[in-house]
Amino acid sequence: MAEFVDITDVVCPVTFVKVKVALEELDDGQELQIRLNGGEPVQNVPRSIKEEGHQVLKLTQNEDGTYNLLVRKEGD
């Protein structure tokens, strides 16, 4: 099962900082599910994850306007 982090309570650029810290705690190949807000976070966080070399697996919108982002940590 994927680890989970909720970043709906923080704003950019802290959103990606929280995600990066969570990813650092995972082993290569592990998945992380991220709950994030629309707008700036949903535009910037997936892009930043890709720039760090990790894989974005799925992005789905929730009924409350938040999003769930599933990513896989890739090795260095």
N, C-alpha and C positions, 0 to 999 in steps of 0.2 A: 504494500500500500504506500502511496505517496505521502511524503511529509507535507505539512500545511502551514502557510503563513498568511495572516490577514493584514493587508497594508491599507485598508480603507480609512484608517484613523490618522494617516500621515500624508503630507504633501510632498511633491517633488522639490528637491532631489532626494529627500530622505526615503522615498518609496524604494528607489533602487538600492540604496544603502542597506535597507533591511533585507531585501531579496538577496543581495550579494553575500551578506553575513550568513543567511540561511543556507545558501548554496555551498559556502565554504565548509559548513558542518557536515555535508553529505559526502558519501563516497561516489566515485565516478560511476555513472550509469544509473544512479538513484534518481527518482522523480520528485519534483516539488510542485505542489499545487498552491497557487497564489490567488487570493481574493483581492481585487483592486477596483478602484472607481473608474468610471468612464472619463473621457476628456484627456487631459495631459498624461495621467498615469497609464492608461491603456494604449496610448500612442508611444510613449517613451520607454516603458519598462520592457516590452517584448524586444524592441530594437536594441536596447542596452544589453539584454541577455544574449542576443545573437552576436553582438560585438564582442562580448566576453568569450565567445566560442561555445556556448551552450545551445541546446536544441529546443526550439519552441514546438511542442507537440500539438496543443489544442488551445483555442480561445473560445469561450462560450459566454454569452450574455445571460445574466440572471434576470428574473422578473422585477427585482428591485432597482435595476439600473446598474448594478455592479457587474463585474466580470470574473470568471474563473479562468486562470491561465495555467496550463500544465506544461512544465519544462523538464528536460532531462539534463543532469550535470554531465558534461563531457570532460574527459581527461585533458591535462595540459600537454 
